[in-house]
Amino acid sequence: MSENHPTAPGPATDGPGASVPGPGMDTVGRPLTVADALALPVLAAGQPQVVTGLSRLDRPVRWVHITELTDPASFLKGGELVLTTGMPLPEEPAGVRRYVDELADIGAAALVIELVRRYHRPPEALVHACRARGLPLVTLAKDVNFLEVTQVVHALILGNQAEVMRRTQRVHEAFTALTLRGAGPEDVVRAAAEMSGHTVVLENLVHRALICEPSGDTVEAALTDWEQRSRATQPADHTTVSGPGGWLVAPVEYQGERWGRVAMLPTPARPLRPAASSAFGPFGPEDVTVLERTAMALTIARLTHPTPWERTAHRGVLRDLVEQRHRSPADADARVAALGLPTKDSRFIAVFADVPREDDTTKAEELLSEELRKKGTQALVGLLGPTRLGILLSLRPDQLWRPVVEQLSRAVLDLVPGTTVSAGSEATALSGVARSFRDATRVAEATEPGRPLPPGRSYHERSDIGLRRLLFALREDTRIQDYAERRLGRLADHDARHGTDLLTTLRHYLDAAGNKTVAARSGGLSRETVYQRLRTIERILDCDLESGEQRTELHVALTALDVLRIR
């Protein structure tokens, strides 16, 4: 074995001359590790070299113990950084092995031996024994004041413990403030993700991800194959790390029974905390505190927010789809699939159900969701406006959409008579759902109250929109209002001043496609009277009723006037 000597920082190797990681690692708010301690100037001055256990330098240091005894383990409790000059080390290999075994059995963090007085190179028996037991062995080439090491390390440990307590107190205060102001589940989960720097997901008992707040990750990465991954993560009645993904999970209760759980996901891009407790993997004590307080705050929020969170989740996802607020199509796909709606090899139809009264909306939302679930219809249902329900249907590739929408529409009308159902266009992928919702919006906007339904159908669709319905949808546009007034305003004024009904005569004439005989029959007038009235209309409007183009313009204006009079 070559004699230890200082080396420049380089690739880590397990053996004599292996360099110690340099200083700069942030230790605030987490336990001190062996690597942290060795990087302190007070120890770095002794030119520490890692002889064995380089991969175990992330062990937490609970305390520093100076010993010159042959049986120091009897004074240890585990987690100590053991400092010795090597003076009491047994001569015989068996004694050295027993010495190391006792340190390893008690859980010492590392053994640091000074090569100044008795030894100038680590004994072979000590190196072999430490390597066999996985105990980090570190040598110091220069004299180090062990008392000063103890003072510095203990000050850091106590300072970190105090900082952990301060951080924990801030976590408690933050969640207490959320609870006192009646924060909803979205606010609570968002706060947990911000405090921990981890993605946090709230799910119910059937493994539906209701809320996902990503942190340093995407929704797609967090929620892809969510149900499968969640089912592989066994439930627990306390906060613990579980499943192949190493999730930190905590149960959420409602009225004394388990309602679901909140999960904190590891962040692959972030290095593991070297001082994290082995019981919680990559999660530190502060993460555990955050998740436990999250679960508690959610339990309270479940009592104070009467709307079922499944309904809230459906509403949120539907609004995000309508407004295209997802970061990417993949995020949207993962979010929808995590709520249980099939997205793979599926087609979609957006539907609006406009109920007559606002008081009926929430009840209709709940009853319709239950009815669709009973019938096995794959759908998301959510409140999108005071009287509007949004429904997103997921269809198999071989499934015709019109029969499914008809079944949905009849279910809605049975639950809330007088509801108007409007269907959008078919979307072959989730990325087209926003367009389907836009089409459903146009159909709804073009459907005037009491509008008769097509034969054999209980809902409205895009193909139903003709001239009258198009003008009804555009009735708030001042250009439509101006056009109707410019073309027919003088005739309407004449009728009002003179008590005539020329507008009605014009309507009969236009409806008869310019046939005066049919127009006279429709109005119950003689042909001579119709001829006279039509000449008067031409004079007032300064138009030629024999012109097909002008008749078309007047027909559009008359239809616009009709829809503008609808209240």
Secondary structure as a PSIPRED ss2 file (coil, helix, strand):
# PSIPRED VFORMAT (PSIPRED V4.0)

   1 M C   1.000  0.000  0.000
   2 S C   1.000  0.000  0.000
   3 E C   1.000  0.000  0.000
   4 N C   1.000  0.000  0.000
   5 H C   1.000  0.000  0.000
   6 P C   1.000  0.000  0.000
   7 T C   1.000  0.000  0.000
   8 A C   1.000  0.000  0.000
   9 P C   1.000  0.000  0.000
  10 G C   1.000  0.000  0.000
  11 P C   1.000  0.000  0.000
  12 A C   1.000  0.000  0.000
  13 T C   1.000  0.000  0.000
  14 D C   1.000  0.000  0.000
  15 G C   1.000  0.000  0.000
  16 P C   1.000  0.000  0.000
  17 G C   1.000  0.000  0.000
  18 A E   0.000  0.000  1.000
  19 S C   1.000  0.000  0.000
  20 V C   1.000  0.000  0.000
  21 P C   1.000  0.000  0.000
  22 G C   1.000  0.000  0.000
  23 P C   1.000  0.000  0.000
  24 G C   1.000  0.000  0.000
  25 M C   1.000  0.000  0.000
  26 D C   1.000  0.000  0.000
  27 T C   1.000  0.000  0.000
  28 V C   1.000  0.000  0.000
  29 G C   1.000  0.000  0.000
  30 R C   1.000  0.000  0.000
  31 P C   1.000  0.000  0.000
  32 L C   1.000  0.000  0.000
  33 T E   0.000  0.000  1.000
  34 V H   0.000  1.000  0.000
  35 A H   0.000  1.000  0.000
  36 D H   0.000  1.000  0.000
  37 A H   0.000  1.000  0.000
  38 L H   0.000  1.000  0.000
  39 A C   1.000  0.000  0.000
  40 L C   1.000  0.000  0.000
  41 P H   0.000  1.000  0.000
  42 V H   0.000  1.000  0.000
  43 L H   0.000  1.000  0.000
  44 A H   0.000  1.000  0.000
  45 A C   1.000  0.000  0.000
  46 G C   1.000  0.000  0.000
  47 Q C   1.000  0.000  0.000
  48 P E   0.000  0.000  1.000
  49 Q E   0.000  0.000  1.000
  50 V E   0.000  0.000  1.000
  51 V E   0.000  0.000  1.000
  52 T E   0.000  0.000  1.000
  53 G C   1.000  0.000  0.000
  54 L H   0.000  1.000  0.000
  55 S H   0.000  1.000  0.000
  56 R H   0.000  1.000  0.000
  57 L C   1.000  0.000  0.000
  58 D C   1.000  0.000  0.000
  59 R C   1.000  0.000  0.000
  60 P E   0.000  0.000  1.000
  61 V C   1.000  0.000  0.000
  62 R C   1.000  0.000  0.000
  63 W E   0.000  0.000  1.000
  64 V E   0.000  0.000  1.000
  65 H E   0.000  0.000  1.000
  66 I E   0.000  0.000  1.000
  67 T C   1.000  0.000  0.000
  68 E C   1.000  0.000  0.000
  69 L C   1.000  0.000  0.000
  70 T C   1.000  0.000  0.000
  71 D C   1.000  0.000  0.000
  72 P H   0.000  1.000  0.000
  73 A H   0.000  1.000  0.000
  74 S H   0.000  1.000  0.000
  75 F H   0.000  1.000  0.000
  76 L C   1.000  0.000  0.000
  77 K C   1.000  0.000  0.000
  78 G C   1.000  0.000  0.000
  79 G C   1.000  0.000  0.000
  80 E E   0.000  0.000  1.000
  81 L E   0.000  0.000  1.000
  82 V E   0.000  0.000  1.000
  83 L E   0.000  0.000  1.000
  84 T E   0.000  0.000  1.000
  85 T C   1.000  0.000  0.000
  86 G C   1.000  0.000  0.000
  87 M C   1.000  0.000  0.000
  88 P C   1.000  0.000  0.000
  89 L C   1.000  0.000  0.000
  90 P C   1.000  0.000  0.000
  91 E C   1.000  0.000  0.000
  92 E C   1.000  0.000  0.000
  93 P H   0.000  1.000  0.000
  94 A H   0.000  1.000  0.000
  95 G H   0.000  1.000  0.000
  96 V H   0.000  1.000  0.000
  97 R H   0.000  1.000  0.000
  98 R H   0.000  1.000  0.000
  99 Y H   0.000  1.000  0.000
 100 V H   0.000  1.000  0.000
 101 D H   0.000  1.000  0.000
 102 E H   0.000  1.000  0.000
 103 L H   0.000  1.000  0.000
 104 A H   0.000  1.000  0.000
 105 D H   0.000  1.000  0.000
 106 I H   0.000  1.000  0.000
 107 G C   1.000  0.000  0.000
 108 A C   1.000  0.000  0.000
 109 A C   1.000  0.000  0.000
 110 A E   0.000  0.000  1.000
 111 L E   0.000  0.000  1.000
 112 V E   0.000  0.000  1.000
 113 I E   0.000  0.000  1.000
 114 E E   0.000  0.000  1.000
 115 L C   1.000  0.000  0.000
 116 V C   1.000  0.000  0.000
 117 R C   1.000  0.000  0.000
 118 R C   1.000  0.000  0.000
 119 Y C   1.000  0.000  0.000
 120 H C   1.000  0.000  0.000
 121 R C   1.000  0.000  0.000
 122 P C   1.000  0.000  0.000
 123 P C   1.000  0.000  0.000
 124 E H   0.000  1.000  0.000
 125 A H   0.000  1.000  0.000
 126 L H   0.000  1.000  0.000
 127 V H   0.000  1.000  0.000
 128 H H   0.000  1.000  0.000
 129 A H   0.000  1.000  0.000
 130 C H   0.000  1.000  0.000
 131 R H   0.000  1.000  0.000
 132 A H   0.000  1.000  0.000
 133 R H   0.000  1.000  0.000
 134 G C   1.000  0.000  0.000
 135 L C   1.000  0.000  0.000
 136 P C   1.000  0.000  0.000
 137 L E   0.000  0.000  1.000
 138 V E   0.000  0.000  1.000
 139 T E   0.000  0.000  1.000
 140 L E   0.000  0.000  1.000
 141 A C   1.000  0.000  0.000
 142 K C   1.000  0.000  0.000
 143 D C   1.000  0.000  0.000
 144 V C   1.000  0.000  0.000
 145 N C   1.000  0.000  0.000
 146 F H   0.000  1.000  0.000
 147 L H   0.000  1.000  0.000
 148 E H   0.000  1.000  0.000
 149 V H   0.000  1.000  0.000
 150 T H   0.000  1.000  0.000
 151 Q H   0.000  1.000  0.000
 152 V H   0.000  1.000  0.000
 153 V H   0.000  1.000  0.000
 154 H H   0.000  1.000  0.000
 155 A H   0.000  1.000  0.000
 156 L H   0.000  1.000  0.000
 157 I H   0.000  1.000  0.000
 158 L H   0.000  1.000  0.000
 159 G H   0.000  1.000  0.000
 160 N H   0.000  1.000  0.000
 161 Q H   0.000  1.000  0.000
 162 A H   0.000  1.000  0.000
 163 E H   0.000  1.000  0.000
 164 V H   0.000  1.000  0.000
 165 M H   0.000  1.000  0.000
 166 R H   0.000  1.000  0.000
 167 R H   0.000  1.000  0.000
 168 T H   0.000  1.000  0.000
 169 Q H   0.000  1.000  0.000
 170 R H   0.000  1.000  0.000
 171 V H   0.000  1.000  0.000
 172 H H   0.000  1.000  0.000
 173 E H   0.000  1.000  0.000
 174 A H   0.000  1.000  0.000
 175 F H   0.000  1.000  0.000
 176 T H   0.000  1.000  0.000
 177 A H   0.000  1.000  0.000
 178 L H   0.000  1.000  0.000
 179 T H   0.000  1.000  0.000
 180 L H   0.000  1.000  0.000
 181 R C   1.000  0.000  0.000
 182 G C   1.000  0.000  0.000
 183 A C   1.000  0.000  0.000
 184 G C   1.000  0.000  0.000
 185 P H   0.000  1.000  0.000
 186 E H   0.000  1.000  0.000
 187 D H   0.000  1.000  0.000
 188 V H   0.000  1.000  0.000
 189 V H   0.000  1.000  0.000
 190 R H   0.000  1.000  0.000
 191 A H   0.000  1.000  0.000
 192 A H   0.000  1.000  0.000
 193 A H   0.000  1.000  0.000
 194 E H   0.000  1.000  0.000
 195 M H   0.000  1.000  0.000
 196 S H   0.000  1.000  0.000
 197 G C   1.000  0.000  0.000
 198 H C   1.000  0.000  0.000
 199 T E   0.000  0.000  1.000
 200 V E   0.000  0.000  1.000
 201 V E   0.000  0.000  1.000
 202 L E   0.000  0.000  1.000
 203 E E   0.000  0.000  1.000
 204 N E   0.000  0.000  1.000
 205 L C   1.000  0.000  0.000
 206 V C   1.000  0.000  0.000
 207 H C   1.000  0.000  0.000
 208 R C   1.000  0.000  0.000
 209 A E   0.000  0.000  1.000
 210 L E   0.000  0.000  1.000
 211 I E   0.000  0.000  1.000
 212 C E   0.000  0.000  1.000
 213 E E   0.000  0.000  1.000
 214 P C   1.000  0.000  0.000
 215 S C   1.000  0.000  0.000
 216 G C   1.000  0.000  0.000
 217 D C   1.000  0.000  0.000
 218 T C   1.000  0.000  0.000
 219 V H   0.000  1.000  0.000
 220 E H   0.000  1.000  0.000
 221 A H   0.000  1.000  0.000
 222 A H   0.000  1.000  0.000
 223 L H   0.000  1.000  0.000
 224 T C   1.000  0.000  0.000
 225 D C   1.000  0.000  0.000
 226 W H   0.000  1.000  0.000
 227 E H   0.000  1.000  0.000
 228 Q H   0.000  1.000  0.000
 229 R H   0.000  1.000  0.000
 230 S H   0.000  1.000  0.000
 231 R H   0.000  1.000  0.000
 232 A C   1.000  0.000  0.000
 233 T C   1.000  0.000  0.000
 234 Q C   1.000  0.000  0.000
 235 P C   1.000  0.000  0.000
 236 A C   1.000  0.000  0.000
 237 D C   1.000  0.000  0.000
 238 H C   1.000  0.000  0.000
 239 T C   1.000  0.000  0.000
 240 T E   0.000  0.000  1.000
 241 V E   0.000  0.000  1.000
 242 S E   0.000  0.000  1.000
 243 G C   1.000  0.000  0.000
 244 P C   1.000  0.000  0.000
 245 G C   1.000  0.000  0.000
 246 G C   1.000  0.000  0.000
 247 W E   0.000  0.000  1.000
 248 L E   0.000  0.000  1.000
 249 V E   0.000  0.000  1.000
 250 A E   0.000  0.000  1.000
 251 P E   0.000  0.000  1.000
 252 V E   0.000  0.000  1.000
 253 E E   0.000  0.000  1.000
 254 Y E   0.000  0.000  1.000
 255 Q C   1.000  0.000  0.000
 256 G C   1.000  0.000  0.000
 257 E E   0.000  0.000  1.000
 258 R E   0.000  0.000  1.000
 259 W E   0.000  0.000  1.000
 260 G E   0.000  0.000  1.000
 261 R E   0.000  0.000  1.000
 262 V E   0.000  0.000  1.000
 263 A E   0.000  0.000  1.000
 264 M E   0.000  0.000  1.000
 265 L E   0.000  0.000  1.000
 266 P C   1.000  0.000  0.000
 267 T C   1.000  0.000  0.000
 268 P C   1.000  0.000  0.000
 269 A C   1.000  0.000  0.000
 270 R C   1.000  0.000  0.000
 271 P C   1.000  0.000  0.000
 272 L C   1.000  0.000  0.000
 273 R C   1.000  0.000  0.000
 274 P C   1.000  0.000  0.000
 275 A C   1.000  0.000  0.000
 276 A C   1.000  0.000  0.000
 277 S C   1.000  0.000  0.000
 278 S H   0.000  1.000  0.000
 279 A H   0.000  1.000  0.000
 280 F H   0.000  1.000  0.000
 281 G C   1.000  0.000  0.000
 282 P C   1.000  0.000  0.000
 283 F C   1.000  0.000  0.000
 284 G C   1.000  0.000  0.000
 285 P H   0.000  1.000  0.000
 286 E H   0.000  1.000  0.000
 287 D H   0.000  1.000  0.000
 288 V H   0.000  1.000  0.000
 289 T H   0.000  1.000  0.000
 290 V H   0.000  1.000  0.000
 291 L H   0.000  1.000  0.000
 292 E H   0.000  1.000  0.000
 293 R H   0.000  1.000  0.000
 294 T H   0.000  1.000  0.000
 295 A H   0.000  1.000  0.000
 296 M H   0.000  1.000  0.000
 297 A H   0.000  1.000  0.000
 298 L H   0.000  1.000  0.000
 299 T H   0.000  1.000  0.000
 300 I H   0.000  1.000  0.000
 301 A H   0.000  1.000  0.000
 302 R H   0.000  1.000  0.000
 303 L H   0.000  1.000  0.000
 304 T H   0.000  1.000  0.000
 305 H C   1.000  0.000  0.000
 306 P C   1.000  0.000  0.000
 307 T C   1.000  0.000  0.000
 308 P C   1.000  0.000  0.000
 309 W H   0.000  1.000  0.000
 310 E H   0.000  1.000  0.000
 311 R H   0.000  1.000  0.000
 312 T H   0.000  1.000  0.000
 313 A H   0.000  1.000  0.000
 314 H H   0.000  1.000  0.000
 315 R H   0.000  1.000  0.000
 316 G H   0.000  1.000  0.000
 317 V H   0.000  1.000  0.000
 318 L H   0.000  1.000  0.000
 319 R H   0.000  1.000  0.000
 320 D H   0.000  1.000  0.000
 321 L H   0.000  1.000  0.000
 322 V H   0.000  1.000  0.000
 323 E H   0.000  1.000  0.000
 324 Q C   1.000  0.000  0.000
 325 R C   1.000  0.000  0.000
 326 H C   1.000  0.000  0.000
 327 R C   1.000  0.000  0.000
 328 S C   1.000  0.000  0.000
 329 P H   0.000  1.000  0.000
 330 A H   0.000  1.000  0.000
 331 D H   0.000  1.000  0.000
 332 A H   0.000  1.000  0.000
 333 D H   0.000  1.000  0.000
 334 A H   0.000  1.000  0.000
 335 R H   0.000  1.000  0.000
 336 V H   0.000  1.000  0.000
 337 A H   0.000  1.000  0.000
 338 A H   0.000  1.000  0.000
 339 L C   1.000  0.000  0.000
 340 G C   1.000  0.000  0.000
 341 L C   1.000  0.000  0.000
 342 P C   1.000  0.000  0.000
 343 T C   1.000  0.000  0.000
 344 K C   1.000  0.000  0.000
 345 D C   1.000  0.000  0.000
 346 S C   1.000  0.000  0.000
 347 R E   0.000  0.000  1.000
 348 F E   0.000  0.000  1.000
 349 I E   0.000  0.000  1.000
 350 A E   0.000  0.000  1.000
 351 V E   0.000  0.000  1.000
 352 F E   0.000  0.000  1.000
 353 A E   0.000  0.000  1.000
 354 D E   0.000  0.000  1.000
 355 V C   1.000  0.000  0.000
 356 P C   1.000  0.000  0.000
 357 R C   1.000  0.000  0.000
 358 E H   0.000  1.000  0.000
 359 D H   0.000  1.000  0.000
 360 D H   0.000  1.000  0.000
 361 T H   0.000  1.000  0.000
 362 T H   0.000  1.000  0.000
 363 K H   0.000  1.000  0.000
 364 A H   0.000  1.000  0.000
 365 E H   0.000  1.000  0.000
 366 E H   0.000  1.000  0.000
 367 L H   0.000  1.000  0.000
 368 L H   0.000  1.000  0.000
 369 S H   0.000  1.000  0.000
 370 E H   0.000  1.000  0.000
 371 E H   0.000  1.000  0.000
 372 L H   0.000  1.000  0.000
 373 R H   0.000  1.000  0.000
 374 K H   0.000  1.000  0.000
 375 K H   0.000  1.000  0.000
 376 G C   1.000  0.000  0.000
 377 T C   1.000  0.000  0.000
 378 Q C   1.000  0.000  0.000
 379 A E   0.000  0.000  1.000
 380 L E   0.000  0.000  1.000
 381 V E   0.000  0.000  1.000
 382 G E   0.000  0.000  1.000
 383 L E   0.000  0.000  1.000
 384 L E   0.000  0.000  1.000
 385 G E   0.000  0.000  1.000
 386 P C   1.000  0.000  0.000
 387 T C   1.000  0.000  0.000
 388 R E   0.000  0.000  1.000
 389 L E   0.000  0.000  1.000
 390 G E   0.000  0.000  1.000
 391 I E   0.000  0.000  1.000
 392 L E   0.000  0.000  1.000
 393 L E   0.000  0.000  1.000
 394 S E   0.000  0.000  1.000
 395 L E   0.000  0.000  1.000
 396 R C   1.000  0.000  0.000
 397 P C   1.000  0.000  0.000
 398 D C   1.000  0.000  0.000
 399 Q C   1.000  0.000  0.000
 400 L C   1.000  0.000  0.000
 401 W H   0.000  1.000  0.000
 402 R H   0.000  1.000  0.000
 403 P H   0.000  1.000  0.000
 404 V H   0.000  1.000  0.000
 405 V H   0.000  1.000  0.000
 406 E H   0.000  1.000  0.000
 407 Q H   0.000  1.000  0.000
 408 L H   0.000  1.000  0.000
 409 S H   0.000  1.000  0.000
 410 R H   0.000  1.000  0.000
 411 A H   0.000  1.000  0.000
 412 V H   0.000  1.000  0.000
 413 L H   0.000  1.000  0.000
 414 D H   0.000  1.000  0.000
 415 L H   0.000  1.000  0.000
 416 V C   1.000  0.000  0.000
 417 P C   1.000  0.000  0.000
 418 G C   1.000  0.000  0.000
 419 T C   1.000  0.000  0.000
 420 T E   0.000  0.000  1.000
 421 V E   0.000  0.000  1.000
 422 S E   0.000  0.000  1.000
 423 A E   0.000  0.000  1.000
 424 G E   0.000  0.000  1.000
 425 S E   0.000  0.000  1.000
 426 E E   0.000  0.000  1.000
 427 A E   0.000  0.000  1.000
 428 T C   1.000  0.000  0.000
 429 A C   1.000  0.000  0.000
 430 L H   0.000  1.000  0.000
 431 S H   0.000  1.000  0.000
 432 G H   0.000  1.000  0.000
 433 V H   0.000  1.000  0.000
 434 A H   0.000  1.000  0.000
 435 R H   0.000  1.000  0.000
 436 S H   0.000  1.000  0.000
 437 F H   0.000  1.000  0.000
 438 R H   0.000  1.000  0.000
 439 D H   0.000  1.000  0.000
 440 A H   0.000  1.000  0.000
 441 T H   0.000  1.000  0.000
 442 R H   0.000  1.000  0.000
 443 V H   0.000  1.000  0.000
 444 A H   0.000  1.000  0.000
 445 E H   0.000  1.000  0.000
 446 A C   1.000  0.000  0.000
 447 T C   1.000  0.000  0.000
 448 E C   1.000  0.000  0.000
 449 P C   1.000  0.000  0.000
 450 G C   1.000  0.000  0.000
 451 R C   1.000  0.000  0.000
 452 P C   1.000  0.000  0.000
 453 L C   1.000  0.000  0.000
 454 P C   1.000  0.000  0.000
 455 P C   1.000  0.000  0.000
 456 G C   1.000  0.000  0.000
 457 R C   1.000  0.000  0.000
 458 S C   1.000  0.000  0.000
 459 Y C   1.000  0.000  0.000
 460 H E   0.000  0.000  1.000
 461 E C   1.000  0.000  0.000
 462 R H   0.000  1.000  0.000
 463 S H   0.000  1.000  0.000
 464 D H   0.000  1.000  0.000
 465 I C   1.000  0.000  0.000
 466 G C   1.000  0.000  0.000
 467 L H   0.000  1.000  0.000
 468 R H   0.000  1.000  0.000
 469 R H   0.000  1.000  0.000
 470 L H   0.000  1.000  0.000
 471 L H   0.000  1.000  0.000
 472 F H   0.000  1.000  0.000
 473 A H   0.000  1.000  0.000
 474 L C   1.000  0.000  0.000
 475 R C   1.000  0.000  0.000
 476 E C   1.000  0.000  0.000
 477 D C   1.000  0.000  0.000
 478 T H   0.000  1.000  0.000
 479 R H   0.000  1.000  0.000
 480 I H   0.000  1.000  0.000
 481 Q H   0.000  1.000  0.000
 482 D H   0.000  1.000  0.000
 483 Y H   0.000  1.000  0.000
 484 A H   0.000  1.000  0.000
 485 E H   0.000  1.000  0.000
 486 R H   0.000  1.000  0.000
 487 R H   0.000  1.000  0.000
 488 L H   0.000  1.000  0.000
 489 G H   0.000  1.000  0.000
 490 R H   0.000  1.000  0.000
 491 L H   0.000  1.000  0.000
 492 A H   0.000  1.000  0.000
 493 D H   0.000  1.000  0.000
 494 H H   0.000  1.000  0.000
 495 D H   0.000  1.000  0.000
 496 A H   0.000  1.000  0.000
 497 R H   0.000  1.000  0.000
 498 H H   0.000  1.000  0.000
 499 G C   1.000  0.000  0.000
 500 T C   1.000  0.000  0.000
 501 D C   1.000  0.000  0.000
 502 L H   0.000  1.000  0.000
 503 L H   0.000  1.000  0.000
 504 T H   0.000  1.000  0.000
 505 T H   0.000  1.000  0.000
 506 L H   0.000  1.000  0.000
 507 R H   0.000  1.000  0.000
 508 H H   0.000  1.000  0.000
 509 Y H   0.000  1.000  0.000
 510 L H   0.000  1.000  0.000
 511 D H   0.000  1.000  0.000
 512 A C   1.000  0.000  0.000
 513 A C   1.000  0.000  0.000
 514 G C   1.000  0.000  0.000
 515 N C   1.000  0.000  0.000
 516 K H   0.000  1.000  0.000
 517 T H   0.000  1.000  0.000
 518 V H   0.000  1.000  0.000
 519 A H   0.000  1.000  0.000
 520 A H   0.000  1.000  0.000
 521 R H   0.000  1.000  0.000
 522 S H   0.000  1.000  0.000
 523 G H   0.000  1.000  0.000
 524 G C   1.000  0.000  0.000
 525 L C   1.000  0.000  0.000
 526 S C   1.000  0.000  0.000
 527 R H   0.000  1.000  0.000
 528 E H   0.000  1.000  0.000
 529 T H   0.000  1.000  0.000
 530 V H   0.000  1.000  0.000
 531 Y H   0.000  1.000  0.000
 532 Q H   0.000  1.000  0.000
 533 R H   0.000  1.000  0.000
 534 L H   0.000  1.000  0.000
 535 R H   0.000  1.000  0.000
 536 T H   0.000  1.000  0.000
 537 I H   0.000  1.000  0.000
 538 E H   0.000  1.000  0.000
 539 R H   0.000  1.000  0.000
 540 I H   0.000  1.000  0.000
 541 L H   0.000  1.000  0.000
 542 D C   1.000  0.000  0.000
 543 C C   1.000  0.000  0.000
 544 D C   1.000  0.000  0.000
 545 L C   1.000  0.000  0.000
 546 E C   1.000  0.000  0.000
 547 S C   1.000  0.000  0.000
 548 G H   0.000  1.000  0.000
 549 E H   0.000  1.000  0.000
 550 Q H   0.000  1.000  0.000
 551 R H   0.000  1.000  0.000
 552 T H   0.000  1.000  0.000
 553 E H   0.000  1.000  0.000
 554 L H   0.000  1.000  0.000
 555 H H   0.000  1.000  0.000
 556 V H   0.000  1.000  0.000
 557 A H   0.000  1.000  0.000
 558 L H   0.000  1.000  0.000
 559 T H   0.000  1.000  0.000
 560 A H   0.000  1.000  0.000
 561 L H   0.000  1.000  0.000
 562 D H   0.000  1.000  0.000
 563 V H   0.000  1.000  0.000
 564 L H   0.000  1.000  0.000
 565 R C   1.000  0.000  0.000
 566 I C   1.000  0.000  0.000
 567 R C   1.000  0.000  0.000
